[in-house]
Amino acid sequence: MAILSIQSRVSYGYVGNSIAVPAIQSAGLEVWPLDTVSFSNHPGHGRFTGETRPAAELEAQIEGLAALGVLDGLSAVLSGYLGRPETASVVAATIDRARAGNPALPYVLDPVIGDNGRHFVRDGVAEAIGAELLPRADIVTPNLYELGVLSGADVPGEPAAIKAAARKLLRRSRLAAVAVTGIERPGTVSNLLVLEEASHEATAPRLDRSFNGTGDLFAALLTAWYVRTGDIRSAFARAAGGLEMATRITAQADRMELDLPAILRSLKALPPATLQPGH
């Protein structure tokens, strides 16, 4: 079983494929990374160097995989940070090509657009995600801000408003699930899985600091365990448990970048998060 992971790569720290690859491998699965950008570090540090890869380079790499005849063997596709609007067309074409041999191939879309009220992607990327990738997705993992962008209106933090916006996406785009991440409340942070007829919430103590790569880690674990189990609720519980553990370990190490070696050791014995019915 193999997952094609299309997202960013950094040399220092663990975001994009730098965290997705080891996280997926920790679940016992093979992963093929396709890097949309190659940066020295996460831009959240205030400065970085590197390049965004042209769409033609990504297309050529996909052609190489197709020439090997391996695209038919994929178990899932995961996409994250795109870098350029035209990269969305490459992702969309890859999904269509892989589904020609496996129509049931799941596609998990991590719609990396922004957070806390601001975009941090190039102009046109959000629109490309909405137009080309959302209609092909089975599972979407937005934060609250990205949920608002995709649903077309700002989403307040109240549970009813979040579930209404998520179900709007479910019905409009024929999704199986929306997993909303990083919902902050006094003293807690939670992730909410919204299905057509139910919702499930995993809540953890809120740590008064920020981390790089948490959304990427969550999406990778969710994809891996969905492939392993075929059950979105179980995969969500595994991903939420892994995210809570990863942030706690990283906070104890007083790091901004995820403490990957310690995280990987703990993932081997990680129990799923306890889920409560959505409020």
KAGIBEL-V591322 format. One line per field, one symbol per residue. phi: phi as a letter, one per 40 degrees, with the letter a starting at -180 (. if undefined). psi: psi as a letter, one per 20 degrees, with the letter a starting at -180 (. if undefined). A space follows every 10 residues. Layout:
BEGIN
phi: ???
psi: ???
END
This chain:
BEGIN
phi: .bbcbbacab cbgbbfccbc cccccccgbc bbcbccabbc acdccgaabh bcccdccccc ccccccccgc ccccbabbbb ccgbdccdcc cccccccccc cadcdcbbbc ccbiafgbcb bcdgcdcccc cbcdcccbbb bccccccccc cgadbcccdc cccccccccd ccbfccabbc bgccbdgbbb bbcbbcbaab bbbbccccab bcgccccdcc ccccccccbg bccccccccc cccccccccc cccfbccdcd dcccccccbc ccccbbddc
psi: pqpoooarpq gpanrcihhg ghgghhjkqq popophroqh rpiiihqrra qppqhhgggh hhhgghhiki hijqirppqc phgqhihhhg gghgggghih inhjpqppoo mogaqljqqk rqpigghhgh hhggiiqhpq mqahghgggh ijqqorjpgh hghggghggg hhjlqhqpop qloproirqr pppprhjrqp ppqrqppmrq qpjghggghg gggghggghj ohgghggggg ghgggghggh ghilqhqqmg ghghhhhhkp qqqpqqqq.
END
